[in-house]
Amino acid sequence: MKKLMILFVFSLVMTTAAIAAAHFQVATTPEIDPETVDAILLTGVGGLGVLALTEMAKRLLNAAGALSYITSGVVSAAATAIYLAMQQQFTLLAFMIYSVLVFLSANGIYKVVVKASRGR
């Protein structure tokens, strides 16, 4: 539980710092750019990609099941906030949209396929 609190406090501090750095820009409808999602996934925080950070956090917390998705969500949101603030593109709407897209990509949701059954 202590490790989870440390992760939560770290992400809260980083997200708050990113929001403060963005000076609470007026929310406008952002244009969703797939290249921005890829950039967030690749750069993550401090040069470590979102997938690498998520795996490190999961191993640190011994996360499994729902806790692994929560950990991935926290890391995705923190990386998104930091990236958007550094690019001076931070708005609350852009943060929410890109966080969801990064979370889905980081968890491989796009890889879900249904295998056709063969009638033998």
C-alpha positions as CSV (number, residue, x, y, z in Angstrom):
1,M,0.0,0.0,0.0
2,K,2.9,2.3,0.8
3,K,4.3,1.9,-2.8
4,L,0.9,2.6,-4.3
5,M,0.7,5.9,-2.2
6,I,4.2,6.9,-3.4
7,L,3.2,6.3,-7.0
8,F,0.0,8.2,-6.5
9,V,1.7,11.2,-4.8
10,F,4.4,11.2,-7.5
11,S,1.8,11.3,-10.3
12,L,-0.2,13.9,-8.5
13,V,2.8,16.2,-8.1
14,M,3.9,15.8,-11.7
15,T,0.4,16.4,-13.1
16,T,-0.2,19.4,-10.8
17,A,3.2,20.8,-12.0
18,A,2.3,20.3,-15.6
19,I,-1.1,22.0,-15.1
20,A,0.5,24.9,-13.3
21,A,3.1,25.3,-16.1
22,A,0.4,25.4,-18.7
23,H,-1.2,28.5,-16.9
24,F,-4.7,27.0,-17.2
25,Q,-5.1,27.8,-20.8
26,V,-8.7,28.2,-22.1
27,A,-10.1,24.8,-23.2
28,T,-10.8,24.7,-26.9
29,T,-11.6,21.7,-29.0
30,P,-8.2,20.1,-29.7
31,E,-7.3,18.5,-33.0
32,I,-6.4,14.9,-32.2
33,D,-3.1,14.1,-33.8
34,P,-2.0,10.4,-33.8
35,E,1.6,11.5,-34.0
36,T,1.1,13.2,-30.6
37,V,-0.1,9.9,-29.1
38,D,3.0,8.2,-30.5
39,A,5.3,10.9,-29.2
40,I,3.7,10.6,-25.7
41,L,4.1,6.8,-25.8
42,L,7.8,7.1,-26.9
43,T,9.0,9.9,-24.8
44,G,7.0,9.2,-21.6
45,V,8.8,10.8,-18.6
46,G,12.5,11.5,-18.6
47,G,13.0,9.7,-21.9
48,L,11.6,6.4,-20.6
49,G,8.6,5.3,-22.7
50,V,5.2,4.9,-21.2
51,L,5.3,1.1,-21.6
52,A,8.7,0.9,-19.8
53,L,7.5,3.1,-17.0
54,T,4.3,1.1,-16.6
55,E,6.2,-2.2,-16.5
56,M,8.6,-0.8,-13.9
57,A,5.7,0.4,-11.7
58,K,3.9,-2.9,-12.1
59,R,6.9,-4.9,-11.0
60,L,7.6,-2.4,-8.1
61,L,4.0,-2.8,-6.9
62,N,3.7,-6.5,-7.8
63,A,0.5,-5.4,-9.6
64,A,-1.8,-7.8,-11.2
65,G,-5.4,-7.6,-12.6
66,A,-7.2,-4.3,-12.0
67,L,-4.2,-2.8,-10.1
68,S,-2.1,-3.2,-13.3
69,Y,-4.6,-1.2,-15.3
70,I,-4.8,1.5,-12.6
71,T,-1.0,1.7,-12.6
72,S,-1.0,2.0,-16.4
73,G,-3.7,4.7,-16.2
74,V,-1.7,6.8,-13.7
75,V,1.5,6.5,-15.7
76,S,-0.3,7.4,-18.9
77,A,-2.0,10.4,-17.4
78,A,1.3,11.7,-15.9
79,A,3.2,11.3,-19.1
80,T,0.4,13.0,-21.1
81,A,0.3,15.9,-18.8
82,I,4.0,16.4,-18.8
83,Y,4.2,16.1,-22.6
84,L,1.4,18.5,-23.3
85,A,2.8,21.1,-20.8
86,M,6.2,20.9,-22.4
87,Q,4.7,21.4,-25.8
88,Q,2.5,24.3,-24.5
89,Q,-0.6,22.5,-25.8
90,F,-2.1,21.7,-22.4
91,T,-5.9,22.1,-22.1
92,L,-8.1,20.0,-19.8
93,L,-9.9,18.5,-22.8
94,A,-6.7,17.7,-24.7
95,F,-5.3,16.1,-21.5
96,M,-8.4,13.9,-21.0
97,I,-8.5,12.8,-24.6
98,Y,-4.8,12.1,-25.0
99,S,-4.7,10.3,-21.6
100,V,-7.4,7.9,-22.7
101,L,-5.8,7.3,-26.1
102,V,-2.3,6.7,-24.6
103,F,-3.9,4.4,-22.0
104,L,-5.6,2.3,-24.6
105,S,-2.5,2.1,-26.8
106,A,-0.2,1.3,-23.8
107,N,-2.5,-1.6,-22.9
108,G,-2.7,-3.0,-26.4
109,I,-6.5,-2.5,-26.7
110,Y,-6.0,-2.1,-30.5
111,K,-4.6,-5.7,-30.6
112,V,-7.9,-7.2,-29.5
113,V,-9.1,-9.4,-32.4
114,V,-11.7,-12.2,-32.6
115,K,-10.4,-15.4,-34.2
116,A,-12.8,-16.9,-36.6
117,S,-13.9,-20.4,-35.8
118,R,-13.4,-22.9,-38.5
119,G,-16.3,-25.3,-39.1
120,R,-14.7,-28.7,-39.2
